[in-house]
Amino acid sequence: MWQAVESRIRVSSHLGLVSWMYLHLRVDVHSGTQT
């Protein structure tokens, strides 16, 4: 049971990091094309 919880936390944190990087990349591209 504990192993499953640990893996779920790892996956959720990984997804959060990916979405955060994706968001920042999109913002950078948007601001870059605006100027």
C-alpha positions as CSV (number, residue, x, y, z in Angstrom):
1,M,0.0,0.0,0.0
2,W,2.7,2.5,1.0
3,Q,4.6,1.7,-2.3
4,A,1.5,2.6,-4.3
5,V,1.1,5.9,-2.5
6,E,4.8,6.8,-2.9
7,S,4.6,6.1,-6.7
8,R,1.4,8.2,-7.0
9,I,3.1,11.1,-5.2
10,R,6.1,10.8,-7.5
11,V,3.9,10.7,-10.6
12,S,1.8,13.7,-9.5
13,S,4.9,15.8,-8.6
14,H,6.5,14.9,-12.0
15,L,3.3,15.9,-13.8
16,G,3.3,19.2,-11.9
17,L,6.9,19.9,-12.8
18,V,6.2,19.2,-16.5
19,S,3.1,21.3,-16.6
20,W,4.9,24.2,-14.8
21,M,7.8,24.0,-17.3
22,Y,5.3,23.9,-20.2
23,L,3.5,26.9,-18.8
24,H,6.7,28.9,-18.5
25,L,7.8,27.9,-22.0
26,R,4.5,29.1,-23.4
27,V,4.7,32.4,-21.6
28,D,8.3,32.9,-22.8
29,V,7.3,32.2,-26.4
30,H,4.2,34.4,-26.2
31,S,6.1,37.4,-24.8
32,G,8.9,36.8,-27.3
33,T,6.5,36.9,-30.3
34,Q,4.7,40.0,-28.9
35,T,7.8,42.2,-28.9
